[in-house]
Amino acid sequence: MDYINKVLGIKVLYKNADLGHYPNFISTRYRLQLASLDGQKVILLYPKTELEQIETLKKHLDRIRTNENLPIVLILNELTFRQKEYLIREKIPFVVEGKQIYLPFMALYLQERCDAEKQSREKILPSAQLLFLHFLYLGGQELPMSQAAKNLNLTPMSISRASKQLVEMKLLNVRKSGIQKILFSNETPKLLFQKSKGYLLNPVKRTVYVPNELVGAELLKSGYSALAEYSMLNMPNVPYFASDTISKWQKNAANTLQDSKTQVAVELWRYDPKKLSNNKTVDVLSLALSLEDNPNERVEEAVEEILNNFWREIDGHRA
């Protein structure tokens, strides 16, 4: 905690005090320390494991706050961009040693950068995102750019622009073999996906609602419908589908749901979802990106589960 004193001049004093007795789900996950920040008593909370999902974390903090009736400050070694957004949204104080301080009860927010936050937040091209995810689905194996163009039905120029951006973002590398350019990476697909979180976009641009009789079987299931196919969640009342164009429903589409019995949701995607799918649902990685900001804890858990299953399957193919 020298970081707070060094950059803000706030004196941190640690206090020896018996804190309340806590159940195992608290004591096994956190270490609690009573402290004073320039006279303001606080509870410093040191996670012993990975940071919990936001809804679970909020319940744990509420349990501690009920006992201590003091501000609680998370003390972290690292923080992803998405976690930072969630914590700030919920006004949960935190300190990332050497990088960030967020103490809303003292009206303080100092930011250098998050570990998973990129210095440059350049907007990724849809073709570059498509190419990157395709590379991951192939297990991170070397991929000739001519073969990528053929697999994704993109022009050589589109593939060239997409690969150039991925190299500039330091997500993939390119080497030459004769006249052929080959995409490669020395990192695992899982690590690459985690590394790309500051760049990859939600594939869904907007959602419209159309009469269900106008939607044919050619569309892939997406959103909650796809998540239900991949996990144990129940099917939603309103089916969700993905398309890279919604122009044919323009006259019949509504921006809001009017009748759950007669309408379905159609998501307009930044790229053709069929190019990454080999079944009747959108691909797992794009689905996870489309639901990344969903505040529902059950949805977050289901997305985490399908991603873990996917990485295990990819690792099995690489072995």
N, C-alpha and C positions, 0 to 999 in steps of 0.2 A: 504493500500500500504506500510505499515511498513515492509512487507515481503521482498520487493525488497531492501530496505535499510539494513535490518537485515542480509540477506544472501550475498548481493553483494556490499554493501556499496554505492549504488547509491542513491543520494539525490533526493527525490520527492518533488517538489514545486507545489502547486495548484494555478492557476491564475484565478482571476475574470475577465471575458471578455465575451462580448456578441457574441455568436456564431451565425452563419447564421440561417435564418428561414428555417424550414424543414416541409415538408408535414406530414400529419397524420401518414402515414405508417412508418415514421422514429420516430417521436416524441412519438408515443404510444408504440413503441417497445424498445426505448433506452433512457438512460440519458447520455448526453455528458458533459465532463469536460475537460477544457484546463489545461494542466499541463506541467511541465518541468522535464526531467530525466537527471540530470547532465548537464543541459544547453540545452538539445535537446527538443524542443517543440513537444508535442504530443497531440492527442485527446484520452482521456480515455473514452471508450464506455462501459456502464453498461447495459446489457440487462434487460428489465423489465419482460420479459416472457421467455419461453424456447427458446434455441438457434435455429435460423432458419436453414433450410436445406442449404447446402453449396452454391448452385447456387443462392438462394435467398439472402443469407447473403452477397455474393460477390457483388450483385447489390446494396444492401444497403450501403456497405462500399464505393463503387465507387461513389455513390451519395454524401456521406459525404466528401469524398476526393476531389471531384470537388469543393466543397464550401471552404474547409479549406486548402487544399494543404499541409497536415501534415500527418505523420504516425499515424495510428489508432491502439490502443491497446485494445483488448477485456478484460474486467475484469470479471472473472467468479468465482463462488463459487464451481462449480463442472464441470467435463468434462469426457465424456465416452471415451473409448479407440478409438472407430471408429471416433468420432468427432475430437479427437486429431490428428489422422492420416490425416483427411481431411484438418484441419487447417494448419498443417505443409506442406502438399503437395502444398497448395495454398499460402504458405508463409504469412499467416495471423497472426500477432503478438497477443499473449494472455498472461494473467497471471491468474493462478488458485491459489487463496489465500492459502498460506501455503504449496503448493504442486508443482507448476510448473511455470517456466518463459520462454517464447519464444519471443525474441525480435530480429528478424533477421536483422533489420536496425542498431542494435548495436552489431551484431554478438554474441548474447547471447542465450544459451539454457540450462536451468537447470531443471532437472526432478527428482522428488522423485517418485511419482506414480499417476496414474489417479484413480478416484473413481471406475470406472468399469474395471480397468485393474488389472489382477491377478498378484500376486508376482511370481507364478509359471505358466508358459505357457505350461504346459504339453499337449502333443498332445492327443486328445481324441480318443478312439477306435471307429470305425464305429458302432460296436454293442452297445457301451455305448451311442452314440448319438441317435441311433435308439430307444433304450430303454427309454431314457430321453424324446424324443419327443412323444413317445407312452404314457408315463405317463402324459404328458401335455394334450394330446388329450382326455384322460379319465377324465379330469377335476381336476387332482391332487388328485384323490381319492386313498385310500390305495390299493396297488396292490401286491398280492402274487407273489413271483418270479416264482413259478411253472406255474401260470396263464400267466405271461408275456412270459415265454418260449413257451407256447402253442400258445398264440396270435401271436407272431412274428416268430414262427417256428424256434426257435433257441435251441441249446442244453443247458441242465442245466449248463454245464461248461461255455458256452459263456455268459449266463445270469449272472452267478456268478461273472465272471471277469468284466463284464460291470457294474454291480451294485456296486462292490467293488470300481471301479474307480470313479463312481459318488459320492459315500460316501466320498472318499478321497478328491474329489474336493469340498466337502461341498455343493453339489447341491441337494442331496437326503439323506434320513436317512433310516436305516433298523432296524426293531425290530423283535423279535421272538414271535411266537404264537404257542406253542407246538413245533413241529418239523418244522413248516413252517416259512419261512422268508418273511417279508412283507416290501415293499418299501412305504415310506410315506414322506410328507413334511407339514409343518405348514404354508407355504407361498402359495399365489395364483399362478396359472399357468403363468399369465402375469409377475409377479415379478420374478418367477423362470427363465423365458425366458430371461428377462433383466439381471439377475444375471449371466446367463450362457454365455453372449456374449464374454467373454474373452477366452472361451473354444471351443464353437461349431465351426465346420469347414464348409466351402463351400462344399456341398455334391458332386459338380461336379469336377471330377478329370481332365477331358479333354473333348474336343468336336471334333467330326469328321463329315465329310459330305459324305453322301452316296446317290446313286441313289434312287429316291423316290419310284420306283417300288419294291425295296428290303425291304422296311419297312412295316411291317404288322400292323393290327389294334390292336395288343396286347400291343403295346407300349403306355405309358402314355404321354400326352402332357406336355411339360416342358418349362422353360425359358419364352421368350416373348409370346409364344403360350398359355401357362398356365395362364400367367398374363392377357392376353386379355380375357380369359374365366372368370376370377374372377373379372375383373374391366371393365372400359369403354374404355380402350385402343384398338386401331385397331389391327387386326391380322397382324403379321409380314409377309413380302414377303416370307421368308424362314421358314417353319414350324420347331418347335423344339420338340424333343422327348427325353425321359430318359430311360436308360437301365443300369443294373448292369454288363453287359458284352457287348463287341463290337467285340469279336473274330470272329463271323460269317460273319462280313463285312470287315475283315482284308484286303482281296484282292481288295475290291472295294472302300475302304474308302480313303478320302483325308483329309489332315490336314487343308486345306484352301478351302473356297467356290470358285467353278469354274463356276457354272451355277445355278443361283437362280431359274430357271424354271424346272430344272431336278434333283436338289439335295435337301435333307433335312438335318437338323442338328440333330445329335444324341449325347447326353451327356452321358458320362460314369460316373455313380454315385458310391460313396463309399459303398452304401448299396442298397438293392433292394427297389426301390421307391414304388413298389406295396404294401409293407408291412404297409405303413402309409396312403394309399389312398383308398377311397371307391367310386371313380368315374373315369372318363377317364383322369383326370389331376393329376399331382403330388400334394402332400399335401401343404397346405398354408405355414407352418413354414419352411419346407425344401426349398420351392420356395423363400421365403423371404431371407433365408441364401444364396441361390445361386445368388441372385441379389443384395446382400448387398453392394458390391463395385461398383455398376453401377453408372457412373457419370451423367447419364441423369436425369434431374430434374423431368420429367414426370413419369419416371419409379420409382423414389424414392417416389413420391407422391402416385402413384398407390399402391406400396408395403405398404406404411404407411396406406392407406385406407383399404386394405384387412386385414391387421393385426388388425386394430381397430375394424372392423366388426367381425373378428374372436374372439377377446377377449370379445366383447359384447355377442356373442353367447355362449361362454364358461361360462361366468358369469351367463347368463340366465339359463343354465343347472345346475349350482351349487346352484342357489337360491332355 
